[in-house]
Amino acid sequence: NGPTAEAAVSGKQSSYSWARAPDAPEVKIFEKRGEAEHCSRRNVRVTLDEHTVALLNKHTKSRCFVSGMALAEIERILVDQWRLLADGKSLVYNSPVASPEELTSNGDWDLVLWAGGRWSLDDALRQDLGCSMHVGNSEDVLVFEMRQFTHKQRSTAVQQVRLQDLAQLASVDLAFVARQAALLVLPAVAGSISPYRVVLRFAREACSKRNKDPPIAWLWLLGLPQELTAAGKSSAGQVSGRRAGQHKNLLEALDAELTGLGVSSGEMPANALEAVVGPSPLPAWVVRLRAAVAALQERVFSPAEVSVRWVDASYWSSDRVVCQSAGHASGRSTPLVLIGDVAMGKPFYLGTTLNVHLAEVKALSRLPVIRWGNPLDVGMDESGTMAVAPWLEYEQRYRELVQRTPGFCRRHVMQ
């Protein structure tokens, strides 16, 4: 999503439509993407928790929201609701905004809400604003995207793998399956085998709730050998985001990645689960990794369409989310509040950060300063340094959130 500049928003629903309150301020959203590009991410599905589903359905007066929705569908519903409330000029497409100062120097805004992505503010600008980014726990992981599953105990298409089968499998310790297979092909001394961790996520292939829609799943393989992640970084400079083509199974996808990284050359042994006797032409970590992935192929209903990509699985957080943006002609500062991924985020396999973001926006909406008609300049000195005071409660909530979550590594960083 592109950055957002706004003061507040309001609406009351009658039996037929939304109506703006008479004291509602001007609100304008600047969207970097064009209208045709908006609501286009149908290949990304989001696991919404119960609280988020209830929150969204309550405020849209609908039952449209369910867990596992395509991100594009979530965007479409929210944009449709916004258009019912606001005029046609309040959402401006094809409007990239390089910095908050670009807004504050060209408009008399009471507040700028910056809802951009993680990298929407560069490091130098973050430092000037006092909201530098801090990366907590981080690792490079392989993510296998899987389709066309086969259930060996079911013969007909109607009886094939269903979403509930994957739900049951997600509760199984798949990491144990991977580690056992790795040790069976090539025993290792204690501590010399990679501590594989496996996370399985799943959704319906189509944006529908019909049971006949085929499932899609993602297998996150963590705790990879250091030799593999090092090869990925040295080969492409940046492993994150590199994507391979479609393959017939997990092992074929892994072998293609290993070959692409230059880790191995030539033909791999066909049976990755066969115990190694005598010297192996492959490094020990490759032999064990291939065995682990081959065992997972059988355990996750033998997907016949697989792609693999690298993902940077990290926690990140801003030093602060309430800042002062300069640039106004009068010399005063304009409150700047960071929301969404520009403020913080966590690895996707732990569950979508969208649940956290929406909860934080809900908390922001409850601040007294959001109530229309309240003057924002009460108690402000000439330089505007008190402009952020009404928003500090939101800042404190944010700090408590990231400090109590170990992955952000913020307990001894924030002052």
Residue pairs with C-beta under 8 A, 6 or more apart in sequence:
1 31
1 32
1 115
1 116
1 117
1 340
2 29
2 30
2 31
2 32
2 33
2 95
2 96
2 97
2 115
2 116
3 30
3 32
3 97
3 100
3 103
3 114
3 115
3 116
3 120
4 29
4 30
4 113
4 114
4 115
4 339
5 28
5 29
5 30
5 97
5 103
5 107
5 109
5 112
5 113
6 27
6 28
6 29
6 111
6 112
6 113
7 25
7 26
7 27
7 109
7 110
7 111
8 24
8 25
8 27
8 111
8 370
8 372
9 24
9 27
9 85
9 86
10 20
10 21
10 24
10 85
10 372
11 18
11 19
11 20
11 21
11 84
11 85
12 18
12 19
12 21
13 19
13 61
17 84
18 81
18 84
18 85
20 85
20 86
21 372
23 372
23 373
24 372
25 110
25 372
26 90
27 86
27 90
28 89
28 90
28 91
28 92
29 82
29 90
29 91
29 92
30 92
30 95
30 96
30 97
30 103
31 38
31 91
31 92
31 93
31 94
31 95
32 94
32 95
32 96
32 97
32 116
33 93
33 94
34 93
34 94
35 93
35 94
38 75
38 79
38 93
39 72
39 73
39 75
39 76
39 79
40 72
41 70
41 71
41 72
41 75
42 70
42 71
42 72
42 73
42 207
43 70
44 70
44 71
44 72
45 68
45 69
45 70
45 71
45 203
45 204
45 216
46 67
46 68
46 69
46 70
46 71
46 74
46 352
46 354
47 67
47 68
47 201
47 203
47 351
47 352
48 56
48 65
48 66
48 67
48 68
48 69
48 352
48 354
48 355
49 67
49 351
49 355
51 355
51 359
52 65
52 354
52 355
52 358
52 359
53 65
53 66
53 67
55 358
55 359
55 362
56 64
56 65
56 74
56 358
57 63
57 64
57 65
60 77
60 78
60 81
62 77
64 77
65 74
65 77
66 209
68 203
68 204
69 207
70 207
72 207
73 207
74 354
79 91
82 90
82 91
83 91
97 103
99 121
99 125
100 112
100 114
100 129
100 325
100 327
100 334
100 336
101 325
101 326
101 327
102 327
103 109
103 112
103 325
103 327
104 112
104 325
104 326
104 327
104 328
104 334
105 327
105 328
105 329
108 328
109 334
110 334
110 335
110 376
111 334
111 335
111 336
111 337
111 376
112 325
112 334
112 335
112 336
112 337
113 337
113 339
114 120
114 121
114 336
114 337
114 338
114 339
114 342
115 339
115 340
115 342
116 340
116 341
116 342
117 340
117 341
117 342
118 133
118 316
118 341
118 342
118 345
120 342
121 129
121 131
121 342
123 132
123 133
126 132
126 133
126 318
126 319
129 323
129 324
129 325
129 336
130 319
130 320
130 323
131 318
131 319
131 320
131 321
131 323
131 338
132 318
132 319
133 316
133 317
133 318
133 319
134 316
134 317
134 318
134 319
134 408
134 409
134 410
134 413
135 314
135 315
135 316
136 314
136 315
136 316
136 317
136 407
136 408
136 409
136 410
137 314
137 315
137 406
137 407
137 408
137 409
138 312
138 313
138 314
138 315
139 222
139 223
139 224
139 229
139 313
139 314
140 224
140 229
140 232
140 233
140 239
140 240
140 310
140 311
140 312
140 313
141 220
141 221
141 222
141 224
141 310
141 311
141 313
141 347
141 349
142 220
142 221
142 224
142 254
142 257
142 308
142 309
142 310
142 311
143 218
143 219
143 220
143 221
143 308
143 309
143 310
143 311
144 218
144 219
144 221
144 250
144 253
144 306
144 307
144 308
145 216
145 217
145 218
145 306
145 307
145 308
145 309
146 216
146 217
146 218
146 219
146 250
146 300
146 303
146 305
146 306
147 205
147 214
147 215
147 216
147 217
147 303
147 304
147 305
147 306
148 214
148 303
148 304
148 305
149 160
149 161
149 166
149 215
149 217
149 300
149 301
149 302
149 303
149 304
150 160
150 161
150 301
150 302
150 304
151 159
151 160
151 161
151 165
151 301
152 302
154 160
154 161
161 215
161 301
162 211
162 215
163 202
163 203
163 204
163 211
163 215
165 301
166 200
166 202
166 215
166 217
166 301
167 202
169 200
169 299
169 300
169 301
170 200
170 201
170 202
172 299
174 198
174 200
174 219
174 296
174 299
174 300
175 196
175 197
175 198
175 223
177 198
177 292
177 295
177 296
177 299
178 196
178 198
178 221
178 292
178 293
178 295
178 296
179 193
179 195
179 196
179 292
180 295
181 273
181 291
181 292
181 294
181 295
182 188
182 193
182 194
182 196
182 288
182 289
182 291
182 292
183 193
183 288
184 273
184 275
184 291
185 272
185 273
185 274
185 275
185 276
185 287
185 288
185 291
186 275
186 276
186 280
186 284
186 287
186 288
186 291
188 284
188 288
193 288
194 223
194 224
194 225
194 285
194 288
194 289
195 223
196 221
196 222
196 223
196 224
196 292
197 221
197 222
197 223
198 219
198 220
198 221
198 222
198 296
199 219
199 220
199 222
199 349
200 217
200 218
200 219
200 220
200 300
201 217
201 218
201 220
201 349
202 215
202 216
202 217
202 218
203 215
203 216
203 217
204 213
204 214
204 215
204 216
205 213
205 214
205 215
205 216
206 213
206 214
217 300
217 303
219 250
219 296
219 300
220 311
220 313
220 349
221 292
221 293
221 296
222 313
222 349
224 289
225 285
225 289
227 263
227 283
227 285
228 258
228 261
228 263
228 285
228 289
229 239
231 261
231 262
231 263
232 239
232 242
232 261
232 310
233 239
235 260
235 261
235 262
236 242
239 310
239 312
240 310
240 311
240 312
241 309
241 310
241 311
242 309
242 310
243 307
243 308
243 309
244 253
244 256
244 257
244 260
244 307
244 308
244 309
245 256
245 307
246 305
246 306
246 307
247 253
247 256
247 305
247 306
247 307
247 308
248 304
248 305
248 306
249 297
249 302
249 303
249 304
249 306
250 293
250 294
250 296
250 297
250 300
250 303
250 306
251 272
251 290
251 293
251 294
251 297
252 306
253 306
253 307
253 308
254 289
254 290
254 293
254 308
255 264
255 268
255 290
256 308
257 308
258 264
258 268
258 286
259 265
263 283
263 286
264 282
264 286
268 282
268 290
269 282
269 290
272 287
272 290
272 291
272 293
272 294
273 291
273 294
273 295
276 287
280 287
282 290
297 303
311 348
313 347
313 348
313 349
314 347
315 344
315 345
315 346
315 347
315 405
315 407
315 408
315 409
316 344
316 345
316 408
317 343
317 344
317 345
317 402
317 408
317 410
318 338
318 342
318 343
318 344
319 414
320 395
320 398
321 337
321 338
321 339
321 343
321 344
321 394
321 395
321 398
322 335
322 336
322 337
322 338
322 388
322 391
322 392
322 394
322 395
323 335
323 336
323 337
323 338
323 388
324 333
324 334
324 335
324 336
324 384
324 385
324 387
324 388
325 333
325 334
325 335
325 336
326 333
326 334
327 334
328 334
328 384
331 383
331 384
332 380
332 383
332 384
332 387
333 383
333 384
333 385
333 387
333 388
334 384
334 387
335 376
335 387
335 388
335 390
335 391
337 364
337 391
337 394
339 357
339 360
339 361
339 364
340 357
341 353
341 357
343 357
343 360
343 398
344 353
344 356
344 398
344 401
344 402
344 408
345 353
346 353
346 356
346 405
346 407
346 408
347 407
356 401
360 394
360 397
360 398
360 401
363 394
363 397
364 370
364 394
367 390
367 391
367 393
367 394
368 374
368 390
369 376
369 390
369 391
376 387
376 390
377 387
379 386
379 389
380 386
380 387
380 389
388 395
399 410
399 414
402 408
402 410
402 414
403 410
403 411
403 414
